[in-house]
């Protein structure tokens, strides 16, 4: 049964963080690390908690994913970024 957002209990939620391979050259790409695989509420909590310290932890970006689709991200996209 789906909730009001269309999510079901079988949905796969992940919190992903990425660190650059080479901070001096972002073109070298990043390594994505799965911080958590959890039900939606827990994944959202872990995402929010981790975003709060992401910069200090050296993360280049973070993603909250449901079934492989990005639901939220850090840093937030703005009109100034591509």
C-alpha positions in Angstrom: 0.0 0.0 0.0 1.4 3.4 -0.9 1.5 6.5 1.4 0.4 10.0 0.4 3.7 10.5 -1.5 3.2 7.3 -3.5 5.9 5.4 -1.5 5.5 1.9 -0.4 7.1 -0.2 2.3 9.2 -1.9 -0.4 10.8 1.3 -1.5 14.6 1.3 -1.1 15.9 4.5 0.5 19.6 5.3 0.6 21.7 8.2 1.9 24.8 8.7 -0.3 27.8 10.9 0.4 30.7 11.5 -2.0 34.3 12.4 -1.5 36.5 13.6 -4.4 39.3 11.3 -5.5 41.5 14.3 -5.8 40.5 17.6 -4.1 43.0 19.4 -6.4 41.2 18.2 -9.5 37.4 17.6 -9.3 37.5 16.3 -12.8 39.0 13.1 -11.4 35.5 12.2 -10.1 34.2 11.2 -6.7 33.7 8.0 -4.6 30.1 7.6 -3.5 29.7 6.0 -0.1 26.4 4.5 1.2 25.9 6.1 4.6 22.5 4.3 5.3 19.9 2.1 3.7 16.8 2.5 5.7 13.0 3.1 5.6 12.0 6.5 4.4 11.7 8.3 7.8 15.0 6.9 9.1 16.8 7.7 5.8 15.5 11.3 5.8 16.7 11.7 9.5 20.1 10.3 8.6 20.3 12.6 5.5 19.4 15.7 7.6 21.9 14.8 10.4 24.7 14.1 7.9 24.1 17.2 5.8 24.6 19.2 9.0 28.2 18.1 9.2 28.9 17.2 5.5 31.3 20.0 4.8 33.4 19.3 7.9 33.4 15.6 7.0 34.9 16.4 3.6 31.9 15.4 1.5 31.6 17.1 -1.9 27.9 16.3 -2.2 25.2 14.1 -0.7 22.1 12.5 -2.2 18.9 11.1 -0.7 17.7 8.4 -3.1 14.5 6.3 -3.3 14.6 3.4 -5.7 17.6 4.9 -7.4 16.1 8.3 -8.0 17.4 11.4 -6.3 14.8 12.8 -3.9 17.0 15.5 -2.1 20.6 16.7 -2.4 23.3 18.8 -0.8 24.4 21.3 -1.7 21.2 22.6 -3.1 21.1 23.4 -6.7 20.7 27.1 -7.5 20.5 29.2 -10.6 24.2 29.8 -10.3 25.2 26.2 -10.5 25.1 23.8 -13.4 
